[in-house]
Amino acid sequence: MLSEVLFASVSSVLLGASSWDSRTLIGGSLILLAALLSIVWPGHKAK
């Protein structure tokens, strides 16, 4: 699932559908962080 996000992001930039800017990089980083945290702490629930 995580590789799909990376592949879609990189391919859209390479094909010219989007561009790299700080907003895109921060948003992508937050999505990846959330995905990684769901793997590391699968049973952790917010209080």
VOKOLKOL-497135 format. One record per atom (N, C-alpha, C): x, y, z negated. Coordinates in steps of 0.05 Angstrom, whole numbers, plus 5000, padded with zeros to 4 digits. Example, Ala and Ser with C-alpha at 12.3 -4.5 7.8 and 13.67 -1.06 7.14 Angstrom:
526448864844 524649104844 526449344844 525749554858 527349794857 525850014843 
//
This chain:
501749765000 500050005000 501750255000 503950254985 505650484983 507150535010 507850325024 509250355049 507450475070 504850435069 502950555088 503050865086 503150965062 503151255058 505751375069 507951245064 510551335074 510551325105 509751105116 509751075145 507951275159 505551325148 503651515160 504751795158 506051865136 507152135133 509452185152 511252005153 513652035170 512852035200 511051845207 510351835235 508752075244 507052195227 505652435235 507452675239 509652685224 511552905228 513152855253 513952605258 515552545282 513852575307 511352525306 509552555330 508552845333 509253025315 508553305318 505753375307 504453195293 501753245283 501853425258 504053415244 504353585220 507253675218 507753835198 510453935194 511253915165 513853915159 514753905132 514754195121 513454225099 513654475084 513454405054 513854595037 513954535008 511354424998 509054525008 506454424999 506054135006 506854055030 506553775039 508453595023 510853685018 512753515003 511953484974 510953694962 510053674934 507553484932 505653524951 503353354951 504053054955 505753004975 506652734980 508152614956 509752774943 511152684919 509252604897 507152764893 505152704872 503652444878 503052404904 501652154911 503451914906 506051934914 507851714909 508351674879 508451884863 508751854835 506351714822 503951784831 501551654820 501551364827 502351294852 502451014860 504450854844 506850974840 508850844824 508050804795 506751014784 505850984756 503750774753 502050734773 500050524771 501250254772 503650224784 505049974785 506449924758 507750134748 509350104723 507550064699 505350214697 503550204674 500750114683 500449864692 497749784702 495549784681 496249734656 494249724635 493949974619 495650174625 495650424609 493150584616 491650674595 489250834600 489551094586 488651304599 488851574587 486851594564 487551744543 485851774520 484352034521 
//
